[in-house]
């Protein structure tokens, strides 16, 4: 839908929805989703400035111990937590995708290979 690829992943065994975003440098989680996994940055930790489609925003750097997307497991993944108002969907960015053997768009499909 809307020309984007959606997928489901798992963090700590709990499901989480993502939009695959090859233009995002890192995995980005909104605050509500991050809190489900115990990631609750303090206000002072929102010290990274990131550019989004909606403008510049402050985000908190974090790491995800293990992210599983369709059986493709990547450990120690760089991520950012953004305020809910700035990020309606979680983004599966390059900090996950670049650690795969390949990812590509071909024949109307997104192919991820480890």
C-alpha positions, 0 to 999 in steps of 0.5 A: 500500500502507498508504494511502501513495503511493510513487514513484521519483525520481532524484538525480544520475541515481541512483534513489531511492524515496520515500513522498509525504508532504504532512505533511513540510515538507522532503524527508527522506533516511535516512543510508544513502540520503543516503550514496549521493549523497555526502551524509554529514553529520558528527555536528556537522551534526546540529543541527536538531531535527525532530518525526517520527511517532516523536518528536523527533530531530536531523537535518542540513540539506542541499540537493539540487541537482536532484531528478527525480520522473517527469520533474518536475525541481526544483532546489536542494531543501531536505532533511534527513538523518535517522539510519536508525533514525529514518527507514525510508523517504525522504520526498518533502515540501513542499520539493519538492511546493510548488514544483510547479504543483499536487499533489492527491489525487483519485479515488484518485490523487496528481496532480503537475503542473509 
